[in-house]
């Protein structure tokens, strides 16, 4: 059954016109009046719905029963990532959403190839948020992770709480699954990694260096590996 995200708050018994994006999706799927679908608005759970009316550009649905179904990880895990170049950030956002990331913070570090500001930064944020929505529709999540506005790494460190730095440095301890269910943040650099000065700044702010093993993982792979290690099976 098709699953669609609706920005409008949903309630059982309501008849509503779907937002433009969801309406286009229904039309692409060639659904007809009487066809069933599932809607979610990000506030938790999902709703049964039935297509009532199809227009050229608008779709009206009847919202049915609410089901309090959650498919979130037991622990909220946030990713703060030096943005990889080209389409790799798109891929990272999609897979992080599927794996259960609670939020994604794009960062600009010293070795970053991608540097965003102004209108371009806003467009990229909206693009990545749309990717997260589509991934939730596909994977069954009913809460959409927030893709935050890009920030400079050092400015972000000043305002963020400590977590784990994914590091190749000697002395970094292996990442282990912990019994605690407290929220957790992973910090990872862009291509080329964090500079020694950036890593030292994170450690001075209370972050702990952890390693995923002896192999060197790509910038878009490392945070996903850490996320999977702590959420798979939950």
C-alpha positions in Angstrom: 0.0 0.0 0.0 1.4 3.5 -0.9 2.7 5.5 2.0 2.8 9.3 1.8 3.9 12.1 4.0 1.5 15.0 4.6 2.8 18.2 6.0 -0.7 19.1 7.2 -1.8 17.8 10.6 -4.0 14.7 10.1 -7.0 13.6 12.1 -9.4 10.6 11.7 -12.6 11.5 9.9 -11.2 14.5 8.1 -11.6 15.1 4.3 -8.6 17.0 3.0 -6.8 18.0 -0.1 -3.3 16.5 -0.2 -0.3 18.9 -0.4 1.1 19.3 -3.9 4.0 16.8 -3.5 1.8 14.1 -2.1 -0.9 14.8 -4.7 1.7 14.4 -7.5 2.8 11.1 -6.0 -0.8 9.8 -6.0 -1.2 10.8 -9.7 2.1 9.2 -10.7 0.9 6.0 -9.0 -2.4 6.3 -11.0 -4.5 5.7 -7.9 -8.2 6.1 -8.4 -11.1 7.1 -6.1 -11.7 4.3 -3.7 -8.0 3.2 -3.6 -6.4 2.9 -0.2 -3.2 4.5 1.0 -1.4 5.2 4.3 -0.6 8.8 5.4 1.7 10.1 8.2 2.4 13.7 9.3 5.5 13.2 11.4 3.8 13.6 14.7 3.7 9.8 15.3 1.8 6.9 14.0 0.1 6.6 10.7 -3.4 6.8 9.2 -5.5 4.8 6.9 -6.9 6.9 4.0 -9.0 6.5 0.9 -8.8 8.5 -2.3 -12.1 10.5 -2.6 -11.5 12.6 -5.7 -8.9 13.1 -8.4 -8.4 16.3 -10.3 -5.9 17.5 -12.8 -3.5 18.7 -10.0 -5.4 18.1 -6.8 -6.3 15.0 -4.9 -8.8 14.8 -2.0 -8.7 11.9 0.5 -10.8 10.7 3.4 -8.6 10.1 6.5 -9.5 6.9 8.4 -8.2 5.2 11.6 -5.0 6.2 13.3 -2.5 3.4 14.2 0.1 4.3 16.9 2.9 2.5 15.1 6.4 3.5 15.7 9.5 2.2 13.9 12.1 4.4 15.6 15.3 3.1 17.2 15.3 2.8 20.9 18.1 5.4 21.2 18.1 8.7 19.4 21.3 8.9 17.4 22.2 12.2 15.7 24.8 12.5 12.9 27.0 15.6 12.5 28.9 15.2 9.2 31.4 17.1 7.1 29.4 17.2 3.9 30.8 14.8 1.2 30.9 16.1 -2.3 28.6 15.6 -5.3 25.6 13.2 -4.7 27.3 11.4 -1.8 25.5 13.7 0.7 22.2 12.8 -0.9 23.0 9.1 -0.5 24.1 9.6 3.1 20.9 11.4 4.0 18.8 8.7 2.4 20.6 5.8 4.1 20.9 7.5 7.5 17.1 8.0 7.4 16.5 4.4 6.6 18.8 3.3 9.4 17.0 5.5 12.0 19.0 8.7 12.4 17.2 11.2 14.6 18.7 14.2 12.9 21.5 15.1 10.5 23.7 18.2 10.9 25.7 19.1 7.8 29.0 20.7 8.7 31.7 22.7 6.9 35.2 21.7 8.1 38.7 22.9 7.0 39.0 20.1 4.4 35.4 20.4 3.1 35.0 20.5 -0.6 31.4 21.5 -0.4 30.9 25.0 1.1 27.4 26.4 1.3 26.0 29.8 2.1 22.9 32.0 1.5 20.2 30.9 -0.9 22.3 27.9 -2.1 22.5 26.6 1.4 18.7 27.0 1.9 18.0 25.1 -1.3 20.4 22.3 -0.4 18.8 21.9 3.0 15.3 21.7 1.5 16.6 19.2 -1.1 18.1 17.0 1.7 14.9 17.3 3.8 12.9 16.1 0.8 15.2 13.1 0.5 14.6 12.3 4.1 10.8 12.4 3.6 11.0 10.1 0.6 13.2 7.7 2.6 10.6 7.6 5.4 7.8 6.9 2.9 9.8 3.9 1.6 11.2 2.5 4.8 8.1 2.8 7.1 9.3 5.4 9.5 6.5 7.7 10.7 8.8 10.4 12.1 11.0 12.4 9.7 14.5 13.2 10.9 15.4 16.9 10.7 18.1 17.9 8.2 19.5 21.0 9.8 21.0 24.1 8.2 24.7 23.7 7.4 27.1 25.2 10.0 30.8 25.7 10.4 32.3 22.9 12.5 34.0 25.2 15.1 30.9 27.3 15.6 28.8 24.2 15.9 31.1 22.6 18.5 30.7 25.7 20.7 27.0 25.2 20.9 26.7 21.4 20.9 26.9 18.8 23.6 29.7 16.2 23.6 29.4 12.8 21.8 31.7 10.5 19.8 34.2 11.6 17.2 34.8 8.9 14.5 38.6 8.8 14.4 41.6 7.0 13.0 43.9 8.4 15.6 45.9 6.1 17.8 44.3 5.6 21.2 40.8 5.9 19.9 38.7 3.1 21.6 36.6 0.7 19.6 32.9 1.7 19.3 30.7 -0.6 21.4 27.0 -0.9 21.9 26.0 0.4 25.3 23.1 -0.5 27.5 22.2 3.2 28.0 19.4 4.6 26.0 20.5 8.2 26.2 20.7 10.2 22.9 24.0 10.2 21.2 25.8 12.2 18.5 28.5 11.0 16.1 30.8 13.6 14.6 32.6 12.7 11.3 34.8 14.7 9.0 34.5 15.3 5.2 36.8 13.7 2.6 40.3 13.7 4.1 38.8 13.7 7.6 39.0 16.3 10.4 42.3 18.1 10.8 44.3 17.3 13.9 43.4 20.8 15.2 39.7 20.1 14.7 39.9 16.8 16.4 41.7 18.3 19.3 39.1 21.0 19.6 36.4 18.3 19.8 38.3 16.3 22.4 38.9 19.5 24.4 35.1 20.1 24.3 34.5 16.7 25.9 34.0 14.5 22.8 35.4 11.0 22.9 37.4 9.5 20.0 36.1 6.1 18.8 37.2 3.9 15.9 35.2 1.5 13.7 38.3 -0.7 13.1 41.5 -0.8 11.1 40.0 -0.1 7.6 39.7 3.5 6.3 36.0 4.2 5.5 34.8 6.9 3.2 33.3 10.1 4.6 29.7 8.9 3.7 30.3 5.3 4.9 31.7 5.9 8.4 28.7 7.6 10.1 26.3 5.0 8.5 28.5 2.2 9.9 28.4 3.7 13.3 24.6 4.2 13.1 24.0 0.7 11.9 26.2 -0.8 14.7 24.1 0.8 17.4 20.6 0.5 15.8 20.3 -2.7 13.8 18.1 -5.2 15.5 16.3 -2.6 17.5 
